């Protein structure tokens, strides 16, 4: 199976998060207790459908959607609304990097839909990196990084380009900083961390369809480069919001790849980004006594 082949096979991977979905601005919008959560799941699904539509219009033969929003065990898309032409990877406990099980070497291009700025960004709608409650900042080789940085490097390790991001202007700038060729569909202008000037979702979805269509067309034409310079070993630093509790200290002491540098600073090392993502994400729940699986 070749990707981007003249024979026309092209498999598209769409990572869908919620913070960058059109119309959503505050934490209550993306939390299962929020008054609009059910409605907002629908908006998330419709932004995903827009990307799926654009991909198929451009000639995609297969579209895999993977859920990236960490509430309700990563089951947030509304399965009654999702485009029946795609496949959906959802639920917790996936093998490998938690939210990249569908990102394989035969993918032609990666689309990041509803993604958000990295931890420490202001403005930046619901900006965070993996764990809002747990992490103040995540650095890779000394530079602050966000979730798209993990995807871009993991994709590059597999020889796959990142082709598109949708969300606010902040995530668009951050993705462009490493993948300047990526299509950016800015569906809202962040004004703060929980406020934005929003393009109405019905219009934003038209923009996402067009962006995804352009992206997949460019991928088929071989116009999207693969990020260079990716490849392990990686060295991360995670700045915790609160001093590491005793249970976390005990868990980390028994595991490879973690070193507590001070009360709130953990160094994480990994040979590749699959393990790198898993190890950093683990720190979000490493405070549970005896939980070392990740
Ligand atoms: Zn999320």
Boltz pocket constraint, residues with backbone or C-beta under 6 A from the ligand:
constraints:
  - pocket:
      binder: B
      contacts: [[A, 17], [A, 18], [A, 19], [A, 68], [A, 69], [A, 70]]
      max_distance: 6.0
